[in-house]
């Protein structure tokens, strides 16, 4: 008895070591009546142990992991030799093993075969037990009992919230009567708690899988939904975006100013696994050449006069994400060489530093220039051109997709409808004027035009007199398709300024509401106001 007691204590200590059950060891050691073949008989002991088991299992969220941990705990505590947990699939048509203990994978089919009847009975809410299976008339007729030399076994239903979701099977091939009725009672209670933990983990895994699928779908279509149009060229571009988004290939987007190159870049980013990481933009034409390098790569304190501290560049800010380089054709040849190095090696040095930094950045570049011709002229590096031009997308100007103009007008009207705006739609005649216009500023110009109409037209329907002043003094009816004469087309900067002035007038100088209506930040609006005031233009 003393040897059995010592063996039981050693097993208990092994089971409890490193877990949150250390407090139970002393209670087990202090119970002089408990043997190695008895489950705890004291209700308090059993409840405390089951509580600890439940806390352990419910802290695990991986389906297969919690199943294996549950079986390991059952095997250790019950002093069983082998075990297997089956889970129902296909509406109880299949028993699928989710955890095994000391059962070789190649023996799994045999285990299922010899226990098939037992499993089915357990699945009908029967707790089965035999202390001497070789001579038990209920089970001795099974050839597998003798073939596997099974002395004792237990099999109970695995339950979750009153529903049977599987079975737990344990056996012993070396000791007869190794399990008692107390063990069976304990295993039933244990299986109820394990069933809840396993079912919760299964649901958690399923939700994670569904969430991944949903995120993939959102990545695939999220930004693309903002790109309005059914023109065949646009549809083909979106198909390519969908195909290449979740890759590492660099993309070169070409097209006239205002055709939506940044929106395509965002669609690529949102359709990739980099969604959730930074999407950083830089207009290379908007930054003076002498400052562009420090914008791209950052600088350290003292790198040049005025460098009072350290600045993180766009490449470092975009690490693990996407960097959109707009108007890359305006970049100097020396800077092009440094961009090529980042593309090839993923490394760079901040201005004024000799410390190399490593980044993982996907590049989407854009230009309104003919880079192939610039390569021929020697103003753009050939190696960089081919490095950028892995995937080439050319966006059509708006004058080549006039069938999309009505949809775009509705989209922009919905986007900018705020506060007191009364405009709901356009008359057929007004829409004809909008479709006939060549739109040299492309989609950006159209959006600004719709914003101005939404702010200034006090009626539900826009008519030709509302539209015509915005399309040039001569009117679009006198222009040929594709014409962009400066004498008949208002500069885009003028339209932008007039939209800002109109928004501020409409909202009585409320800059927050005006910025919201314009679709820009308050900070950008304040910058524009300051710019206009310095030019002598009166602004609210």
Secondary structure, DSSP 8 states (H G I E B T S, - for coil): -HHHHHHHHHHHHHHHTTSS-THHHHHHHT-TT--TT----SHHHHHHHHHHHHHHHHT---HHHHHHHHHHHHHHHHT-SEEEEEEEETTTTEEEEEEEES--GGGHHHHHHHHHHHHHHHHTT--EEES-TTT-TTTTT-HHHHHTT--EEEEEEEEETTEEEEEEEEEESS-TT---HHHHHHHHHHHHHHHHHHHHHHHHHHHHHHHHHHHHHHHHHTTGGGS----HHHHHHHHHHHHHTTS---EEEE-STTS-HHHHHHHHHHTSTTTTS-EEEEEGGGS-HHHHHHHHH-B-TTSSTT--S-B--HHHHTTTSEEEEETGGGS-HHHHHHHHHHHHHSEEE-BT---EEE---EEEEEESS-HHHHHHHTSS-HHHHHHHTTEEEE---GGG-GGGHHHHHHHHHHHH--TT----EE-HHHHHHHHHS--TTHHHHHHHHHHHHHHH--SSEE-HHHHHGGG-TT-GGGS-TT---TTTS--HHHHHHHHHHHHHHHTTT-HHHHHHHHTS-HHHHHHHHHHHHHTT----
